[in-house]
Amino acid sequence: KMQTTEYHPLSTNDESLQDLDPFEDMNKLHIDMTDNPISINLDFEKFSLPNEIENGNSHLPIEIQGEGISIGNDKPFPISRPPTKPRDGLYAVAFMLHFIFILLLSLAEQNSLKATLLNYERAGSLSSIVMIVTLLGSFFGAVLAVFIIGGYPNAREQLLQVGLYFSIIAKICLGNVLLLTRSKYSLLGVAILVSAVLDSAWFRPARESLGYSSALVQMSIDVTRQYGVGFFFACAAIISCQTCVLLWWGAFFIGLLTSASPGYADLVVLAMVVSLYWISQFFHMFLSFVVGGCVLWVFLRAEGEQLDPTARILLYMQCALSTSLGSLCKAALLAPVAHAVLAMGYWADSRPASWWRCCPCSCNSLAALLSCCPAAGLSLAAQAQRHHRLSLCLCAAYGRTLCRAAEDHVAEFPETLTVSMQDYTDRLLKSTALEAALLLAVLLALCVERSKDTSWALVAFVCFCLSYSGLSLCVHVYCSAVDSLIVAAALCPERFAKQNQIVFLRFLRNSESALR
């Protein structure tokens, strides 16, 4: 928002700039940023204004170059059009190149992707099972998110409680089943059992926050409902795109699995699992970008400004697939790891001193190791804060890079990370999705035709990953909305309190100091 107002001199290294009269010559431009007052007196004969203002760049510096003068203002403001310059472009290039790498693996094996897809009609074939579990994962995820969690608010808390209990039980069962197969991929069962043990660490606080998490989900539904049916179709389009890509990945993986020589089959499996992780997390970050931006815009817009739902949804979709594509790829690779690091740090800091004295020797050794390397621990925590998933809604709203948005927000509102760590809505929703994915994977893996070239344990694990990707993406709509609500409570506390005062007071109580 720009308007001509009174002249406020700026301190620069050229004192003559302060003496200019803004109304002396029509060849001079006078700009006032009303939200963050800054006035610039610009002589077009000496200086050139960059295209960032004209092209809708959301954050200045407004750099005026000429005779050694440079004036800037880094205060961000919401975008109304996509930024002109790409953000984190190298990660977008790497993400695209990894698909080429997968294609090269196929050429090296001389395996036909088309031949694998033709096996779809054979109900007992390996490839058809993988495709079926992918489709069912997305379908049941949509049913779970729309009709059960969103459609029956009275049963939502009970559903989350059941998912909390049975997700741990299902993990223990699947882990033991994989161990009983006694193959080289049976060690995957150990990883699942360790995950079940780790889940038990946050079982009690998650159970105590069921009512609070249900209220957050309801608030996210109320906020996103303002965008109408367009919001539903945007989320459905992202979920459908992930389903198509996972179908391609599953057929491709089975083709490599059935033809790779034993000498390097494990390397192929490792490369494909990393690819699956990056692909599925990319669509999760894509959804966080669009949903988070839409939710945050409800609170950031000026008083009386129209919501304009269709234009906002299309704007964030366009940004996600163009200039912010690199930020999404970067977040997909690093944000889950960053959240895990911050969660472990928060859990360790919340333990009383007596707990560490009574813990096993291995925990004492780990604590002693971390105490010997405080600089490394601080550096790891700082990097985790720079890549946390909370910054995705800020990337969408302001058009900034992932790390820059996270750094500025954490520096101004460090309490948001504390609130995020104490919120168990994401874990409760993902536990419900995980329970359904484990049951679906085990049931369909039992239909796999056993042969000497394949491993049942690996197939069962891949079926679980594919079904969980579809199920978790559907419930991730609520998780993304809750993350953006945490950010909105810090940026716009008055407006957030008007929307839901009870949730806002809970945010304040969970933080170390009041959010301002």
Secondary structure as UniProt FT lines:
FT   HELIX           15..19
FT   TURN            22..24
FT   TURN            26..27
FT   STRAND          28..33
FT   STRAND          39..43
FT   TURN            44..46
FT   TURN            51..56
FT   STRAND          65..66
FT   TURN            67..68
FT   HELIX           89..109
FT   HELIX           113..117
FT   HELIX           118..121
FT   TURN            123..124
FT   HELIX           126..142
FT   HELIX           143..149
FT   TURN            150..151
FT   HELIX           153..180
FT   TURN            184..187
FT   HELIX           188..199
FT   HELIX           200..202
FT   HELIX           203..208
FT   HELIX           210..224
FT   HELIX           225..227
FT   HELIX           229..257
FT   TURN            258..259
FT   TURN            262..264
FT   HELIX           265..300
FT   TURN            303..304
FT   HELIX           309..321
FT   TURN            322..324
FT   HELIX           325..350
FT   HELIX           353..358
FT   HELIX           361..372
FT   HELIX           374..386
FT   TURN            389..390
FT   HELIX           391..398
FT   HELIX           402..412
FT   HELIX           415..421
FT   HELIX           425..445
FT   TURN            446..447
FT   TURN            452..453
FT   HELIX           456..491
FT   HELIX           493..499
FT   HELIX           501..510
//
